[in-house]
Amino acid sequence: MLRAPSLLVGTWPDVRRDPRFSWVDDPRATASPAWDGTTYYVRWGKIFVVDAAGSIVPVDMDEDVQCAEAWNDLNTRPAIDGHYELLGPGVEGNRHGFRLNLFIRHGVPTVVAKDRSPEGLRRLMEVLPYGGLVFDHWERSWRCWVTRGELGLPWPIPEEAE
């Protein structure tokens, strides 16, 4: 899966907004957490993952134990086609501290990010426990994101800072 382009250009503190993403300032553009898990794609009730070559392939439930656990739990199984993040114990170090494996749909929940300047985003990310934010266009499939690292903030968050 291709990673969304960055909203920012440069290195903190000398960063600026990429002018290609002026649409991010429109209040209809949504911001959501950039979860630190593994991305899966659900289509027609089947689940797929992007392999090392960049191809979308069916998940082998015998090999992907964390995915199988979340998929087989009807409380966490995705019901709508789309992209999901698998989070939980044994997934990318479980930086979010979930007690069980679960899927969270991309774009959910939304985050109120009124000041979308680099400084405003940094202030917001100082209090949010995410690796970054993803911005989605309200009509098109446009997307960009900003990471804590681009804002000069550590990820994962050091335990003493939590």
N, C-alpha and C positions, 0 to 999 in steps of 0.2 A: 504494500500500500504506500502510495506516495505521501510524504509528509507535507502538511500545509506550509506555505511560505511564511516567513517571519514578518510581523508588523513593523519591526524595528530594523534600522540599519546602523551599524557602528558598534562600539564597545562602551559599556557603562563606565563613566558618566557621560561620555561623548556620543550619545545615541540620539537619533531623530526618527520620526515616523516615516515610513516608506510612502511616498505620495500615491502609489498605486492603490492604496487602501484607504482613500478618503471616505469611502462608504462606511467605514467603521464608526465615524462620528454621527451617523444617522441613528436616531433613537430606535429605529426598527431593527438595527443590527443587534444580535444577541451575543452575550458572552457566557461561556460555560467552562467548568473546570477541565483542565488538561490532566486527566487521570494518569497515573504511572502504573499501568498494567500491561495486558496483552490485548490487541485489537482482534475482534472476530467479526464476521459478516453473516447475518442471518437472512436467508432468502427462501421463500416457499416452505418454511418450517424446517429447513436444513441449515446446518452451521458449517461455516468455512473459515479458513485462516489463510493468511498470506505467507507463502513459504519463502525460503532464503533467496529464491530466484525472482520473487515478486509476483508469482502466480497465485491465483486464488484457488485453493484446493480443499476438498472435504476434510473435516477433522477426523483423525483416527482416534476414536474414543478409548481404545485400548492403550494407546501411548500417552494421550493428553489427559492425565488423571484429574487435574484441577478443572479443566473444561467439562469433563464428563460428570464430575460431582455437581457443578453448578447447573449443567444442562438437565440432569436427571432430577433435580429438585424443582418441582412444579412452581414453587414460590419464587424462584430466581430465574426460571427459563424465560428467555425473550419471547414475547407473543407477537411482536410487530417486526416486519422486515426492516433491516437497517444495520448500522454499525454499532458494536457494543465493545465495552472494555471489560475484560475479566479481571477481577480484583480479589484478593484474599490471601490466606496463608499459602506460601510456596509460589506466589506470582510476583516476579520482579521485586523480591524482598519485602512485599506487603507494607510498603511505605505509608499506607493510609490506615493500617492497623485493623483491618476487618477480621472478624472471628470466623467467618465462613467464606467459601468461594461464591461469588455472585457476579452477575452481569449488570452493568450500568449502561444505558443507552447513551450514545454520544449526543451532546447538546442538552443533556439533562443532568442536574438542575441548571437553571440560569443564575448568573451572578450579576448583581447591580454594579455596574462600572460606569459611573457618571462622568468622571474625569478620565478620559482616555489618552491623555498626554503621557509621555514616558514617566514623568514625575508622579502623576496621579496613579498610574498603574503600579508603580513601585510602592507607593503608600498603601494601596489596596493589597498587593501581594505580601506585604509585611505582616498582614493579619490573617491571610488565608492559607490553609494547609495544603495547597495544590502545587504541582510542579509548574503550572502556568495557566494561561487562559486561552481559549479558542474562541474566535469571533466568526459568526456565521451571518451571511447576507440573508435578508428576509425573503427574497424571491429567486435568486440564482444559487448555483452550487458553489459560490465563492466562499473561501475560508482562509483565515490567516491566524497566526497565534503568536504569543509572546511567552517566553519561559522566565522562570525566576533567575536563571543564570544571565540572561540578557539584561536583566534589571539590576545586576550586581548583588543578587541574593543567593544564599546557599540552597542546594538541593542535593540530597534530602535535608530537611530542616534539622539542625543539631538538636539533640534531645533536651539540652538545657534551655533552648529557646522556645520549646513548646509550651 
